[in-house]
Amino acid sequence: MTSRAPIHPNLQLYLTNDHACSYLADRMARTLFVDPNTRIDRRHADWLARIGFRRSGEHFYRPACRACPRPRRSG
């Protein structure tokens, strides 16, 4: 899939350095996350979920591993 979901212009995203993958042994992972100081309303939370972000409390993130397939967009 070559198309990508547009990133909302008001969201600042950060990408972690490589770290040990918690799912696959002997693999490295990276995580893309929304600035934790950004307040996310329900509409944006739903949009983030549709483009593959997960939520832990008020934090929104998704895997961004170099070797793993990108999450598919729904809808």
Backbone as ProteinMPNN parsed JSONL, in Angstrom:
{"seq_chain_A": "MTSRAPIHPNLQLYLTNDHACSYLADRMARTLFVDPNTRIDRRHADWLARIGFRRSGEHFYRPACRACPRPRRSG", "coords_chain_A": {"N_chain_A": [[0.848, -1.167, 0.0], [0.681, 2.098, -0.926], [-0.371, 4.57, -0.285], [-0.682, 6.93, 2.351], [-2.033, 7.776, 5.527], [-2.967, 11.128, 6.152], [-1.211, 13.188, 8.456], [-2.494, 14.87, 11.192], [-2.255, 18.371, 11.268], [-1.827, 19.615, 13.733], [-0.736, 17.797, 15.453], [2.078, 16.693, 17.128], [4.538, 14.392, 16.451], [6.633, 11.778, 17.691], [9.502, 9.67, 17.383], [10.862, 6.774, 18.681], [14.194, 5.615, 19.478], [15.764, 2.575, 18.291], [14.766, -0.329, 20.087], [14.577, -3.251, 22.199], [12.327, -5.649, 20.936], [9.145, -6.328, 22.24], [7.511, -8.323, 21.444], [8.61, -10.105, 19.534], [11.294, -12.229, 19.788], [14.776, -11.475, 19.558], [14.491, -9.342, 17.809], [14.429, -5.917, 16.799], [12.703, -2.935, 17.723], [10.734, 0.025, 17.077], [8.968, 2.91, 18.207], [6.297, 5.001, 17.398], [4.964, 7.928, 18.618], [2.41, 10.141, 19.875], [2.845, 13.466, 20.93], [2.952, 13.574, 24.375], [1.953, 15.739, 25.778], [-0.093, 16.763, 24.357], [-3.5, 17.385, 24.117], [-5.954, 15.133, 23.333], [-8.914, 14.939, 21.598], [-12.082, 13.173, 21.362], [-12.755, 12.751, 18.646], [-10.26, 12.94, 17.319], [-8.957, 10.876, 18.664], [-10.398, 8.652, 17.768], [-9.751, 8.808, 15.054], [-6.94, 8.415, 15.162], [-6.918, 5.768, 16.107], [-8.042, 4.464, 13.898], [-5.974, 4.666, 12.064], [-4.069, 2.984, 13.041], [-2.945, 3.529, 15.558], [-2.436, 2.873, 19.035], [-3.726, 2.973, 22.377], [-2.755, 3.902, 25.622], [-3.859, 4.712, 28.558], [-3.677, 8.117, 28.561], [-1.921, 8.202, 26.493], [-0.923, 7.907, 23.115], [0.181, 5.696, 20.664], [2.101, 3.787, 18.233], [3.502, 0.843, 16.76], [6.498, 1.193, 14.889], [8.314, -0.269, 13.42], [11.28, -1.15, 11.633], [11.47, -3.557, 10.181], [8.994, -4.765, 10.22], [5.67, -5.153, 8.831], [3.69, -2.305, 7.893], [0.892, -0.987, 9.744], [-2.427, -1.591, 8.572], [-4.742, 0.67, 7.131], [-8.081, 1.271, 8.129], [-11.402, 1.599, 6.805]], "CA_chain_A": [[0.0, 0.0, 0.0], [1.546, 3.259, -1.043], [-0.967, 5.775, 0.292], [-0.531, 7.065, 3.798], [-3.0, 8.691, 6.131], [-2.356, 12.408, 6.481], [-1.068, 13.466, 9.881], [-3.155, 16.108, 11.553], [-1.204, 19.39, 11.379], [-1.61, 20.049, 15.113], [-0.157, 16.723, 16.25], [3.525, 16.519, 17.072], [4.861, 12.978, 16.61], [8.011, 11.451, 18.05], [9.904, 8.311, 17.062], [11.908, 6.311, 19.593], [15.319, 4.86, 18.938], [15.547, 1.129, 18.327], [14.774, -0.977, 21.406], [14.209, -4.667, 22.092], [10.908, -5.891, 20.649], [8.483, -7.079, 23.308], [6.687, -9.371, 20.831], [9.421, -11.077, 18.793], [12.662, -12.35, 20.306], [15.867, -11.178, 18.633], [14.115, -8.278, 16.88], [14.438, -4.559, 17.331], [11.445, -2.232, 17.476], [10.664, 1.471, 17.286], [7.608, 3.314, 18.516], [5.885, 6.338, 17.009], [3.96, 8.342, 19.586], [1.913, 11.512, 19.863], [3.338, 14.262, 22.053], [2.1, 13.31, 25.54], [1.372, 16.985, 26.289], [-1.198, 17.148, 23.483], [-4.823, 16.9, 24.527], [-6.605, 14.481, 22.195], [-10.351, 14.809, 21.766], [-12.639, 11.885, 20.915], [-12.671, 12.661, 17.181], [-8.879, 12.629, 16.956], [-8.645, 9.548, 19.205], [-10.977, 7.689, 16.822], [-8.936, 8.87, 13.836], [-5.665, 7.752, 15.449], [-7.174, 4.317, 16.168], [-8.271, 3.981, 12.528], [-4.711, 4.583, 11.316], [-3.168, 2.017, 13.659], [-2.41, 3.895, 16.865], [-2.995, 2.239, 20.222], [-3.838, 3.924, 23.476], [-2.493, 3.46, 26.992], [-4.222, 5.893, 29.326], [-3.761, 9.286, 27.691], [-0.826, 8.126, 25.53], [-1.228, 7.28, 21.831], [1.424, 5.207, 20.06], [1.983, 2.622, 17.363], [4.799, 0.317, 16.347], [7.047, 1.762, 13.652], [9.514, -1.087, 13.26], [11.85, -1.135, 10.291], [11.317, -4.834, 9.486], [7.617, -5.26, 10.279], [4.741, -4.463, 7.925], [2.959, -1.167, 8.445], [-0.513, -1.314, 9.988], [-3.357, -1.222, 7.5], [-5.796, 1.625, 7.447], [-9.435, 0.776, 7.934], [-12.386, 2.614, 6.414]], "C_chain_A": [[0.896, 1.233, 0.0], [0.949, 4.52, -0.438], [-0.798, 5.759, 1.803], [-1.579, 8.028, 4.311], [-2.316, 10.003, 6.437], [-2.267, 12.573, 7.993], [-1.716, 14.816, 10.155], [-2.095, 17.176, 11.809], [-0.918, 19.85, 12.806], [-1.002, 18.969, 15.998], [1.348, 16.65, 16.038], [3.806, 15.043, 17.355], [6.336, 12.81, 16.927], [8.266, 9.987, 17.735], [11.033, 7.907, 17.994], [13.084, 5.742, 18.814], [14.951, 3.388, 18.952], [15.631, 0.635, 19.775], [14.339, -2.419, 21.207], [12.703, -4.798, 21.879], [10.301, -6.722, 21.773], [7.613, -8.211, 22.763], [7.519, -10.474, 20.187], [10.851, -11.069, 19.315], [13.665, -12.039, 19.194], [15.498, -10.151, 17.565], [14.203, -6.935, 17.59], [13.134, -3.882, 16.916], [11.68, -0.73, 17.618], [9.204, 1.803, 17.551], [7.4, 4.762, 18.097], [4.815, 6.762, 18.004], [3.635, 9.82, 19.463], [2.463, 12.213, 21.102], [2.42, 14.067, 23.256], [1.484, 14.566, 26.147], [0.195, 17.474, 25.456], [-2.499, 16.557, 23.999], [-5.528, 16.378, 23.276], [-8.097, 14.36, 22.479], [-10.824, 13.483, 21.163], [-12.502, 11.704, 19.4], [-11.258, 12.288, 16.741], [-8.453, 11.267, 17.493], [-9.187, 8.465, 18.271], [-10.159, 7.638, 15.54], [-7.602, 8.168, 14.043], [-5.842, 6.235, 15.495], [-7.362, 3.741, 14.767], [-6.974, 3.855, 11.738], [-3.645, 3.782, 12.059], [-2.56, 2.388, 14.989], [-3.148, 3.144, 17.959], [-3.026, 3.297, 21.315], [-3.522, 3.233, 24.789], [-2.727, 4.682, 27.868], [-4.424, 7.059, 28.374], [-2.707, 9.275, 26.59], [-1.242, 7.351, 24.287], [0.078, 6.93, 21.14], [1.113, 4.108, 19.063], [3.391, 2.121, 17.047], [5.221, 0.964, 15.028], [8.361, 1.045, 13.343], [9.985, -1.079, 11.807], [11.515, -2.407, 9.513], [9.88, -5.35, 9.453], [6.72, -4.502, 9.305], [4.028, -3.33, 8.636], [1.514, -1.581, 8.704], [-1.381, -0.849, 8.828], [-4.367, -0.239, 8.007], [-7.134, 0.953, 7.267], [-10.314, 1.933, 7.516], [-11.844, 3.534, 5.464]], "O_chain_A": [[1.772, 1.371, 0.853], [1.685, 5.45, -0.108], [-0.777, 4.703, 2.436], [-1.965, 8.973, 3.624], [-1.19, 10.004, 6.935], [-3.159, 12.138, 8.722], [-1.498, 15.782, 9.424], [-1.119, 16.905, 12.508], [0.141, 20.422, 13.061], [-0.775, 19.207, 17.185], [1.825, 16.556, 14.907], [3.367, 14.506, 18.372], [7.176, 13.596, 16.488], [7.357, 9.16, 17.811], [12.043, 8.603, 18.094], [12.966, 5.428, 17.629], [13.95, 2.996, 19.551], [16.444, 1.107, 20.569], [13.794, -2.767, 20.16], [11.909, -4.144, 22.555], [10.89, -7.713, 22.204], [7.04, -8.977, 23.538], [7.17, -11.651, 20.284], [11.531, -10.043, 19.291], [13.409, -12.32, 18.023], [16.14, -10.103, 16.516], [14.07, -6.84, 18.81], [12.544, -4.217, 15.889], [12.672, -0.282, 18.193], [8.31, 1.053, 17.159], [8.214, 5.634, 18.398], [3.85, 6.028, 18.215], [4.448, 10.63, 19.018], [2.536, 11.627, 22.182], [1.228, 14.364, 23.17], [0.568, 14.459, 26.962], [-0.442, 18.471, 25.795], [-2.579, 15.362, 24.284], [-5.677, 17.097, 22.288], [-8.501, 13.756, 23.473], [-10.047, 12.767, 20.532], [-12.167, 10.615, 18.934], [-11.08, 11.42, 15.887], [-7.67, 10.57, 16.848], [-8.508, 7.471, 18.014], [-9.902, 6.561, 15.001], [-7.174, 7.4, 13.182], [-5.003, 5.498, 14.977], [-6.886, 2.642, 14.483], [-6.882, 3.023, 10.835], [-2.458, 3.884, 11.749], [-1.735, 1.64, 15.513], [-4.329, 2.823, 17.827], [-2.432, 4.367, 21.189], [-3.97, 2.113, 25.037], [-1.891, 5.584, 27.917], [-5.26, 6.987, 27.474], [-2.604, 10.236, 25.828], [-1.836, 6.277, 24.383], [0.978, 7.764, 21.04], [0.009, 3.564, 19.042], [4.351, 2.892, 17.066], [4.387, 1.242, 14.165], [9.378, 1.673, 13.047], [9.179, -1.01, 10.879], [11.295, -2.343, 8.303], [9.588, -6.293, 8.717], [6.981, -3.34, 8.991], [3.791, -3.393, 9.842], [0.966, -2.416, 7.985], [-1.096, 0.163, 8.187], [-4.798, -0.297, 9.158], [-7.309, 0.148, 6.352], [-10.029, 3.092, 7.818], [-12.539, 4.452, 5.029]]}, "name": "protein", "num_of_chains": 1, "seq": "MTSRAPIHPNLQLYLTNDHACSYLADRMARTLFVDPNTRIDRRHADWLARIGFRRSGEHFYRPACRACPRPRRSG"}
